[in-house]
Amino acid sequence: MKELLTRPGFLGTAATLGGDLSQVMAMLFTGLFIIGWVQARKKLGNVHHWLVLGGVVAMLAFFTSYYLFRQLGVLAFEGRTGFGGSDFMYYKVFLPLLTFHISLVIVGLIMAIYMIILGFRAQQIVGGRRELRPGELKVGQEKLTKVFMVSGVVLIVLYVISGLLFGTGFTLRRSVVYVAGLLVLGVVLGVEKTIERFWPDGGKRHRALGRFTMVIYCILFVTGSVTYTMLYILYPGKIG
């Protein structure tokens, strides 16, 4: 798989196949989330639910692979040699932009998982239609602990299965991915307990944070596209 992803891309730039695939998928996911957000604005809860849920699941699966193979995006270069521009452009423009992009990726990942959990908890089905339920929405500490423990067990089982059945092995890189997943889950649950103290109404919380999350993903697409352009079009270096 790694060898396949390092082949020349299909967009006609200096990018690898993995780099082009990452850019296209980022565009598709962003477009999917925008469409889902528009459906929510139109009160089409069922369409919004399945579009966003499917999009988030697919995105998490894709970018987990992105990290495991390390060839699916703008990080698929080795240090300074991967950027063909000047030192000023690399250190003063490209690296700060890339750092900002990665920081937003972490925030976006946490918010995506949190919004899915909140969406399930805050929804109600009336006449076959999904809609947000008004009123206070809080979760007890005991329930949060159970969710965290069960999810941790699931992650461990998936890790063992992937290592034994699919030949991915138990490398440090793959271990970090699963540990990071558990940490992200812990942060999401912590965010829930913090936010609900100041924003008890679950429906209003989901709407407001949904807009915030949508803005994050739009910015992510812009910053990702700019880094792709700089790395693979304007200042291509030695990739691979």
LORODO-124138 format. One record per residue (C-alpha): residue number from 0; x, y, z. Coordinates in pm, whole numbers, plus 50000, padded with zeros to 5 digits. Example, Ala and Ser with C-alpha at 12.3 -4.5 7.8 and 13.67 -1.06 7.14 Angstrom:
{0,{51230,49550,50780}} {1,{51367,49894,50714}} 
This chain:
{0,{50000,50000,50000}} {1,{50278,50243,50089}} {2,{50448,50184,49755}} {3,{50122,50248,49570}} {4,{50058,50575,49749}} {5,{50404,50708,49666}} {6,{50341,50686,49292}} {7,{50279,51006,49094}} {8,{49938,51160,49157}} {9,{49647,51212,48920}} {10,{49597,51591,48950}} {11,{49897,51682,48736}} {12,{50105,51832,49017}} {13,{50425,51716,49190}} {14,{50216,51536,49450}} {15,{50213,51162,49509}} {16,{49898,50956,49462}} {17,{49847,50975,49837}} {18,{49879,51354,49838}} {19,{49623,51395,49561}} {20,{49387,51147,49723}} {21,{49411,51334,50053}} {22,{49326,51666,49886}} {23,{49029,51524,49697}} {24,{48892,51350,50006}} {25,{48926,51669,50210}} {26,{48719,51848,49947}} {27,{48454,51575,49947}} {28,{48426,51565,50327}} {29,{48403,51943,50353}} {30,{48137,51953,50082}} {31,{47945,51675,50256}} {32,{47949,51860,50588}} {33,{47836,52184,50424}} {34,{47545,52004,50258}} {35,{47458,51841,50590}} {36,{47464,52178,50766}} {37,{47235,52327,50500}} {38,{46992,52039,50551}} {39,{46989,52111,50924}} {40,{46907,52476,50850}} {41,{46614,52353,50641}} {42,{46490,52141,50937}} {43,{46559,51820,50743}} {44,{46686,51631,51044}} {45,{46694,51284,50890}} {46,{46903,51390,50591}} {47,{47133,51595,50814}} {48,{47180,51302,51053}} {49,{47285,51046,50793}} {50,{47498,51285,50587}} {51,{47700,51407,50883}} {52,{47720,51069,51058}} {53,{47833,50893,50740}} {54,{48077,51172,50661}} {55,{48238,51168,51006}} {56,{48273,50788,51011}} {57,{48429,50790,50663}} {58,{48657,51081,50756}} {59,{48782,50911,51071}} {60,{48848,50588,50882}} {61,{49030,50772,50605}} {62,{49252,50989,50821}} {63,{49338,50699,51050}} {64,{49477,50534,50736}} {65,{49640,50868,50651}} {66,{49842,50853,50969}} {67,{49918,50481,50955}} {68,{50063,50496,50604}} {69,{50202,50851,50637}} {70,{50176,50908,50264}} {71,{49824,51049,50230}} {72,{49881,51422,50250}} {73,{50105,51727,50278}} {74,{50305,51569,50559}} {75,{50441,51308,50315}} {76,{50779,51474,50287}} {77,{51100,51438,50480}} {78,{51204,51762,50648}} {79,{51333,52062,50457}} {80,{51403,51865,50137}} {81,{51031,51821,50080}} {82,{50984,52195,50028}} {83,{51153,52359,49731}} {84,{51106,52722,49831}} {85,{51338,52960,50015}} {86,{51418,52936,50385}} {87,{51204,53244,50446}} {88,{50899,53084,50280}} {89,{50960,52755,50458}} {90,{51017,52881,50812}} {91,{50810,53200,50810}} {92,{50513,53100,50594}} {93,{50482,52728,50526}} {94,{50566,52585,50870}} {95,{50348,52831,51065}} {96,{50058,52764,50829}} {97,{50110,52387,50853}} {98,{50130,52408,51234}} {99,{49807,52607,51243}} {100,{49643,52354,51012}} {101,{49749,52057,51227}} {102,{49626,52233,51542}} {103,{49288,52287,51379}} {104,{49282,51922,51271}} {105,{49305,51821,51637}} {106,{49028,52065,51738}} {107,{48816,51956,51442}} {108,{48857,51588,51531}} {109,{48751,51648,51890}} {110,{48454,51860,51783}} {111,{48342,51608,51519}} {112,{48328,51325,51772}} {113,{48167,51547,52033}} {114,{47899,51673,51792}} {115,{47808,51317,51688}} {116,{47769,51212,52051}} {117,{47575,51529,52135}} {118,{47354,51484,51829}} {119,{47248,51137,51938}} {120,{47182,51252,52293}} {121,{46992,51568,52201}} {122,{46771,51427,51924}} {123,{46415,51304,51938}} {124,{46209,51135,51668}} {125,{45865,51285,51611}} {126,{45649,51135,51337}} {127,{45952,50963,51184}} {128,{46149,51290,51172}} {129,{46461,51365,51372}} {130,{46468,51697,51553}} {131,{46654,51848,51846}} {132,{46493,51810,52185}} {133,{46480,52134,52389}} {134,{46562,52137,52758}} {135,{46847,52055,52992}} {136,{47083,51782,52878}} {137,{47343,51654,53122}} {138,{47520,51325,53180}} {139,{47632,51174,53508}} {140,{47996,51108,53592}} {141,{47928,50736,53637}} {142,{47790,50707,53284}} {143,{48084,50897,53140}} {144,{48325,50659,53313}} {145,{48144,50355,53172}} {146,{48148,50501,52820}} {147,{48521,50570,52845}} {148,{48600,50221,52976}} {149,{48388,50041,52716}} {150,{48535,50251,52435}} {151,{48885,50179,52562}} {152,{48819,49805,52554}} {153,{48681,49834,52199}} {154,{48993,50021,52084}} {155,{49219,49757,52238}} {156,{49023,49476,52070}} {157,{49040,49653,51734}} {158,{49413,49702,51779}} {159,{49470,49333,51849}} {160,{49246,49223,51560}} {161,{49418,49456,51312}} {162,{49756,49326,51422}} {163,{49672,48957,51412}} {164,{49429,48926,51121}} {165,{49532,49202,50883}} {166,{49907,49182,50926}} {167,{49951,49545,51035}} {168,{50163,49439,51330}} {169,{50209,49606,51667}} {170,{50439,49890,51571}} {171,{50494,50202,51777}} {172,{50323,50416,51512}} {173,{50005,50209,51521}} {174,{50012,50199,51900}} {175,{50028,50578,51908}} {176,{49721,50599,51681}} {177,{49510,50388,51917}} {178,{49636,50561,52231}} {179,{49565,50897,52067}} {180,{49214,50776,51987}} {181,{49156,50695,52352}} {182,{49294,51031,52460}} {183,{49071,51213,52211}} {184,{48771,51028,52351}} {185,{48872,51134,52702}} {186,{48902,51496,52590}} {187,{48560,51479,52423}} {188,{48397,51351,52741}} {189,{48578,51617,52942}} {190,{48454,51884,52702}} {191,{48100,51754,52750}} {192,{48113,51791,53128}} {193,{48265,52138,53101}} {194,{48029,52278,52838}} {195,{47708,52144,52991}} {196,{47769,52351,53305}} {197,{47754,52672,53104}} {198,{47518,52555,52826}} {199,{47260,52317,52975}} {200,{47011,52324,52683}} {201,{47120,52038,52456}} {202,{46938,52156,52142}} {203,{47076,52510,52154}} {204,{47421,52374,52236}} {205,{47417,52147,51930}} {206,{47308,52427,51696}} {207,{47565,52679,51817}} {208,{47856,52437,51832}} {209,{47753,52295,51495}} {210,{47808,52637,51337}} {211,{48144,52665,51514}} {212,{48251,52320,51394}} {213,{48142,52400,51039}} {214,{48360,52712,51038}} {215,{48656,52506,51160}} {216,{48620,52257,50875}} {217,{48592,52530,50615}} {218,{48911,52690,50747}} {219,{49075,52346,50749}} {220,{48995,52299,50383}} {221,{49139,52640,50295}} {222,{49461,52594,50495}} {223,{49501,52238,50366}} {224,{49457,52355,50008}} {225,{49712,52633,50054}} {226,{49971,52395,50200}} {227,{49904,52149,49918}} {228,{49952,52428,49662}} {229,{50276,52548,49820}} {230,{50422,52200,49861}} {231,{50320,52039,49534}} {232,{50268,52326,49287}} {233,{50457,52643,49382}} {234,{50756,52499,49567}} {235,{50785,52124,49500}} {236,{51083,51950,49657}} {237,{51201,51593,49692}} {238,{50900,51391,49797}} {239,{50907,51029,49907}} 
